[in-house]
Amino acid sequence: MRARLAWIAAQHAPKALAALALLLLALAAFLHALVLPGLERRAEAVAAEAERRAAARAPQDPAADAARELQAFYRHVDAGSLPDQLARLHVVARSTGIVLRQGEYRLLRDGDARLRRYQVLLPVRGPYPGVRQFVSATLRALPNAALEQVSFERHRIEDTEVDAQVRLTIYLPEAGA
């Protein structure tokens, strides 16, 4: 019986292997047709993105870029008067939980410049994350403001609040400019 099974297996083994090979070949062709177009589309998208980024990094006309940036800056500077800017500053402070009790405000003169610079020194007390949030929100709300300095002081290590000095410069157009 074993001999007969061995003889039958030997007679039909090449046909079974050929059938298995054809089945695997058909499966490979099916997967190739199914998967390859998606991979090609993905490769094209990645190549297009790389070209777009390379074009964005390509050198442009520096003078034109500088002029556009300067015009954008002056649009922000023309965003309102000093009382409007200070009102926004106080709104930001309230929304972040910071209380502004006092502050120093100084006009800095630069000869015949197109801008007036107001230096604002604010003593702030609050939790460290709240002070950082206040500074970040202020710079978002006042695009014509520049952060010059922030200093933090904690009197004891177990204190939950810090004393901070925030110095900003607010740029506004010169009267008549």
CYANA upper distance limits for C-alpha pairs under 8 A (distance plus 0.5 A):
  1 MET  CA      5 LEU  CA      6.80
  2 ARG  CA      6 ALA  CA      6.61
  3 ALA  CA      7 TRP  CA      6.60
  4 ARG  CA      8 ILE  CA      6.68
  5 LEU  CA      9 ALA  CA      6.55
  6 ALA  CA     10 ALA  CA      6.54
  7 TRP  CA     11 GLN  CA      6.67
  8 ILE  CA     12 HIS  CA      6.67
  9 ALA  CA     13 ALA  CA      6.04
 10 ALA  CA     14 PRO  CA      8.24
 12 HIS  CA     16 ALA  CA      6.73
 13 ALA  CA     17 LEU  CA      6.56
 14 PRO  CA     18 ALA  CA      6.55
 15 LYS  CA     19 ALA  CA      6.62
 16 ALA  CA     20 LEU  CA      6.61
 17 LEU  CA     21 ALA  CA      6.57
 18 ALA  CA     22 LEU  CA      6.69
 19 ALA  CA     23 LEU  CA      6.67
 20 LEU  CA     24 LEU  CA      6.70
 21 ALA  CA     25 LEU  CA      6.59
 22 LEU  CA     26 ALA  CA      6.62
 23 LEU  CA     27 LEU  CA      6.70
 24 LEU  CA     28 ALA  CA      6.64
 25 LEU  CA     29 ALA  CA      6.73
 26 ALA  CA     30 PHE  CA      6.66
 27 LEU  CA     31 LEU  CA      6.69
 28 ALA  CA     32 HIS  CA      6.48
 29 ALA  CA     33 ALA  CA      6.69
 30 PHE  CA     34 LEU  CA      6.63
 31 LEU  CA     35 VAL  CA      6.25
 31 LEU  CA     36 LEU  CA      8.35
 32 HIS  CA     36 LEU  CA      5.96
 33 ALA  CA     37 PRO  CA      7.58
 34 LEU  CA     38 GLY  CA      8.27
 35 VAL  CA     39 LEU  CA      6.98
 36 LEU  CA     40 GLU  CA      6.62
 37 PRO  CA     41 ARG  CA      6.72
 38 GLY  CA     42 ARG  CA      6.72
 39 LEU  CA     43 ALA  CA      6.63
 40 GLU  CA     44 GLU  CA      6.67
 41 ARG  CA     45 ALA  CA      6.68
 42 ARG  CA     46 VAL  CA      6.70
 43 ALA  CA     47 ALA  CA      6.65
 44 GLU  CA     48 ALA  CA      6.59
 45 ALA  CA     49 GLU  CA      6.66
 46 VAL  CA     50 ALA  CA      6.68
 47 ALA  CA     51 GLU  CA      6.74
 48 ALA  CA     52 ARG  CA      6.66
 49 GLU  CA     53 ARG  CA      6.70
 50 ALA  CA     54 ALA  CA      6.61
 51 GLU  CA     55 ALA  CA      6.59
 52 ARG  CA     56 ALA  CA      6.73
 53 ARG  CA     57 ARG  CA      6.75
 54 ALA  CA     58 ALA  CA      6.60
 60 GLN  CA     65 ASP  CA      7.90
 61 ASP  CA     65 ASP  CA      6.75
 62 PRO  CA     66 ALA  CA      6.50
 63 ALA  CA     67 ALA  CA      6.62
 64 ALA  CA     68 ARG  CA      6.68
 65 ASP  CA     69 GLU  CA      6.68
 66 ALA  CA     70 LEU  CA      6.55
 67 ALA  CA     71 GLN  CA      6.65
 68 ARG  CA     72 ALA  CA      6.68
 69 GLU  CA     73 PHE  CA      6.65
 70 LEU  CA     74 TYR  CA      6.73
 71 GLN  CA     75 ARG  CA      6.72
 72 ALA  CA     76 HIS  CA      7.01
 73 PHE  CA     77 VAL  CA      6.73
 73 PHE  CA    144 ASN  CA      7.79
 74 TYR  CA     78 ASP  CA      6.62
 75 ARG  CA     79 ALA  CA      7.22
 76 HIS  CA    143 PRO  CA      6.52
 76 HIS  CA    144 ASN  CA      6.03
 77 VAL  CA    143 PRO  CA      8.22
 77 VAL  CA    144 ASN  CA      5.66
 77 VAL  CA    171 TYR  CA      6.53
 77 VAL  CA    172 LEU  CA      5.69
 77 VAL  CA    173 PRO  CA      6.80
 78 ASP  CA    172 LEU  CA      7.06
 78 ASP  CA    173 PRO  CA      6.79
 79 ALA  CA    144 ASN  CA      8.45
 80 GLY  CA     84 ASP  CA      6.41
 80 GLY  CA     85 GLN  CA      7.20
 80 GLY  CA    172 LEU  CA      8.31
 81 SER  CA     85 GLN  CA      6.83
 81 SER  CA    172 LEU  CA      7.72
 82 LEU  CA     86 LEU  CA      6.61
 82 LEU  CA    172 LEU  CA      7.91
 83 PRO  CA     87 ALA  CA      6.50
 84 ASP  CA     88 ARG  CA      6.79
 85 GLN  CA     89 LEU  CA      6.77
 85 GLN  CA    142 LEU  CA      7.53
 86 LEU  CA     90 HIS  CA      6.81
 87 ALA  CA     91 VAL  CA      6.75
 88 ARG  CA     92 VAL  CA      6.69
 88 ARG  CA    141 ALA  CA      7.59
 88 ARG  CA    142 LEU  CA      8.10
 89 LEU  CA     93 ALA  CA      6.76
 89 LEU  CA    138 THR  CA      6.78
 89 LEU  CA    141 ALA  CA      8.25
 89 LEU  CA    142 LEU  CA      8.23
 90 HIS  CA     94 ARG  CA      6.69
 90 HIS  CA    100 LEU  CA      7.77
 91 VAL  CA     95 SER  CA      6.63
 92 VAL  CA     96 THR  CA      6.71
 92 VAL  CA    134 PHE  CA      7.22
 92 VAL  CA    137 ALA  CA      7.03
 92 VAL  CA    138 THR  CA      6.69
 92 VAL  CA    141 ALA  CA      8.11
 93 ALA  CA     97 GLY  CA      6.67
 93 ALA  CA     98 ILE  CA      5.36
 93 ALA  CA     99 VAL  CA      6.86
 93 ALA  CA    100 LEU  CA      7.50
 93 ALA  CA    134 PHE  CA      6.57
 93 ALA  CA    138 THR  CA      8.47
 94 ARG  CA     98 ILE  CA      6.24
 94 ARG  CA     99 VAL  CA      7.07
 96 THR  CA    130 GLY  CA      6.88
 96 THR  CA    133 GLN  CA      7.22
 96 THR  CA    134 PHE  CA      6.23
 97 GLY  CA    130 GLY  CA      7.49
 98 ILE  CA    124 VAL  CA      7.66
 98 ILE  CA    125 ARG  CA      7.63
 98 ILE  CA    126 GLY  CA      6.88
 98 ILE  CA    130 GLY  CA      7.62
 98 ILE  CA    131 VAL  CA      7.66
 98 ILE  CA    134 PHE  CA      7.66
 99 VAL  CA    124 VAL  CA      7.64
 99 VAL  CA    125 ARG  CA      7.92
100 LEU  CA    122 LEU  CA      7.81
100 LEU  CA    123 PRO  CA      7.91
100 LEU  CA    124 VAL  CA      6.94
101 ARG  CA    123 PRO  CA      8.45
102 GLN  CA    122 LEU  CA      7.37
102 GLN  CA    123 PRO  CA      7.58
103 GLY  CA    120 VAL  CA      7.41
103 GLY  CA    121 LEU  CA      6.09
103 GLY  CA    122 LEU  CA      5.21
103 GLY  CA    123 PRO  CA      7.08
104 GLU  CA    119 GLN  CA      8.34
104 GLU  CA    120 VAL  CA      6.15
104 GLU  CA    121 LEU  CA      5.50
104 GLU  CA    122 LEU  CA      7.15
105 TYR  CA    118 TYR  CA      7.08
105 TYR  CA    119 GLN  CA      6.20
105 TYR  CA    120 VAL  CA      5.18
105 TYR  CA    121 LEU  CA      7.07
106 ARG  CA    118 TYR  CA      5.96
106 ARG  CA    119 GLN  CA      5.63
106 ARG  CA    120 VAL  CA      7.12
107 LEU  CA    116 ARG  CA      7.70
107 LEU  CA    117 ARG  CA      6.40
107 LEU  CA    118 TYR  CA      5.08
107 LEU  CA    119 GLN  CA      6.89
108 LEU  CA    116 ARG  CA      7.43
108 LEU  CA    117 ARG  CA      5.79
108 LEU  CA    118 TYR  CA      6.52
108 LEU  CA    119 GLN  CA      7.50
109 ARG  CA    116 ARG  CA      7.24
109 ARG  CA    117 ARG  CA      7.51
110 ASP  CA    116 ARG  CA      8.31
113 ALA  CA    174 GLU  CA      8.12
114 ARG  CA    173 PRO  CA      6.68
114 ARG  CA    174 GLU  CA      5.92
114 ARG  CA    177 ALA  CA      6.89
115 LEU  CA    171 TYR  CA      6.73
115 LEU  CA    172 LEU  CA      6.06
115 LEU  CA    173 PRO  CA      5.10
115 LEU  CA    174 GLU  CA      5.33
116 ARG  CA    171 TYR  CA      6.27
116 ARG  CA    172 LEU  CA      5.67
116 ARG  CA    173 PRO  CA      6.38
116 ARG  CA    174 GLU  CA      5.82
117 ARG  CA    169 THR  CA      6.72
117 ARG  CA    170 ILE  CA      6.23
117 ARG  CA    171 TYR  CA      5.30
117 ARG  CA    172 LEU  CA      6.99
118 TYR  CA    169 THR  CA      5.92
118 TYR  CA    170 ILE  CA      5.59
118 TYR  CA    171 TYR  CA      7.00
118 TYR  CA    172 LEU  CA      8.46
119 GLN  CA    167 ARG  CA      7.53
119 GLN  CA    168 LEU  CA      6.29
119 GLN  CA    169 THR  CA      4.91
119 GLN  CA    170 ILE  CA      6.93
120 VAL  CA    166 VAL  CA      8.46
120 VAL  CA    167 ARG  CA      6.13
120 VAL  CA    168 LEU  CA      5.64
120 VAL  CA    169 THR  CA      6.54
120 VAL  CA    170 ILE  CA      8.03
121 LEU  CA    165 GLN  CA      7.38
121 LEU  CA    166 VAL  CA      6.26
121 LEU  CA    167 ARG  CA      4.99
121 LEU  CA    168 LEU  CA      7.04
122 LEU  CA    165 GLN  CA      6.23
122 LEU  CA    166 VAL  CA      5.62
122 LEU  CA    167 ARG  CA      6.86
123 PRO  CA    163 ASP  CA      7.72
123 PRO  CA    164 ALA  CA      6.33
123 PRO  CA    165 GLN  CA      5.16
123 PRO  CA    166 VAL  CA      6.92
124 VAL  CA    131 VAL  CA      7.92
124 VAL  CA    163 ASP  CA      6.37
124 VAL  CA    164 ALA  CA      5.53
124 VAL  CA    165 GLN  CA      6.61
124 VAL  CA    166 VAL  CA      7.73
125 ARG  CA    131 VAL  CA      8.09
125 ARG  CA    161 GLU  CA      7.08
125 ARG  CA    162 VAL  CA      6.20
125 ARG  CA    163 ASP  CA      5.11
125 ARG  CA    164 ALA  CA      6.63
126 GLY  CA    130 GLY  CA      6.84
126 GLY  CA    131 VAL  CA      6.70
126 GLY  CA    160 THR  CA      8.47
126 GLY  CA    161 GLU  CA      5.26
126 GLY  CA    162 VAL  CA      6.13
126 GLY  CA    163 ASP  CA      7.38
127 PRO  CA    131 VAL  CA      6.83
127 PRO  CA    160 THR  CA      6.42
127 PRO  CA    161 GLU  CA      4.70
127 PRO  CA    162 VAL  CA      6.40
128 TYR  CA    132 ARG  CA      6.80
128 TYR  CA    160 THR  CA      8.41
128 TYR  CA    161 GLU  CA      6.87
128 TYR  CA    162 VAL  CA      6.50
129 PRO  CA    133 GLN  CA      6.57
130 GLY  CA    134 PHE  CA      6.57
131 VAL  CA    135 VAL  CA      6.80
131 VAL  CA    164 ALA  CA      8.19
132 ARG  CA    136 SER  CA      6.72
133 GLN  CA    137 ALA  CA      6.46
134 PHE  CA    138 THR  CA      6.47
135 VAL  CA    139 LEU  CA      6.88
135 VAL  CA    166 VAL  CA      8.44
136 SER  CA    140 ARG  CA      6.91
137 ALA  CA    141 ALA  CA      6.55
138 THR  CA    142 LEU  CA      6.36
139 LEU  CA    143 PRO  CA      6.43
139 LEU  CA    145 ALA  CA      6.86
139 LEU  CA    146 ALA  CA      7.75
139 LEU  CA    147 LEU  CA      8.04
144 ASN  CA    170 ILE  CA      6.43
144 ASN  CA    171 TYR  CA      6.03
144 ASN  CA    172 LEU  CA      7.97
145 ALA  CA    168 LEU  CA      6.98
145 ALA  CA    169 THR  CA      5.98
145 ALA  CA    170 ILE  CA      4.81
145 ALA  CA    171 TYR  CA      6.64
146 ALA  CA    168 LEU  CA      6.07
146 ALA  CA    169 THR  CA      5.69
146 ALA  CA    170 ILE  CA      6.99
147 LEU  CA    166 VAL  CA      8.29
147 LEU  CA    167 ARG  CA      6.81
147 LEU  CA    168 LEU  CA      5.12
147 LEU  CA    169 THR  CA      7.06
148 GLU  CA    166 VAL  CA      8.42
148 GLU  CA    167 ARG  CA      5.99
148 GLU  CA    168 LEU  CA      5.93
148 GLU  CA    169 THR  CA      7.40
149 GLN  CA    165 GLN  CA      8.24
149 GLN  CA    166 VAL  CA      6.48
149 GLN  CA    167 ARG  CA      5.59
149 GLN  CA    168 LEU  CA      7.65
150 VAL  CA    164 ALA  CA      7.29
150 VAL  CA    165 GLN  CA      6.07
150 VAL  CA    166 VAL  CA      5.13
150 VAL  CA    167 ARG  CA      6.83
151 SER  CA    164 ALA  CA      5.89
151 SER  CA    165 GLN  CA      5.76
151 SER  CA    166 VAL  CA      7.30
152 PHE  CA    162 VAL  CA      6.89
152 PHE  CA    163 ASP  CA      6.28
152 PHE  CA    164 ALA  CA      4.90
152 PHE  CA    165 GLN  CA      7.21
153 GLU  CA    162 VAL  CA      6.12
153 GLU  CA    163 ASP  CA      5.63
153 GLU  CA    164 ALA  CA      6.68
154 ARG  CA    159 ASP  CA      7.30
154 ARG  CA    161 GLU  CA      7.60
154 ARG  CA    162 VAL  CA      5.35
154 ARG  CA    163 ASP  CA      6.83
155 HIS  CA    159 ASP  CA      7.54
155 HIS  CA    162 VAL  CA      8.16
173 PRO  CA    177 ALA  CA      6.80
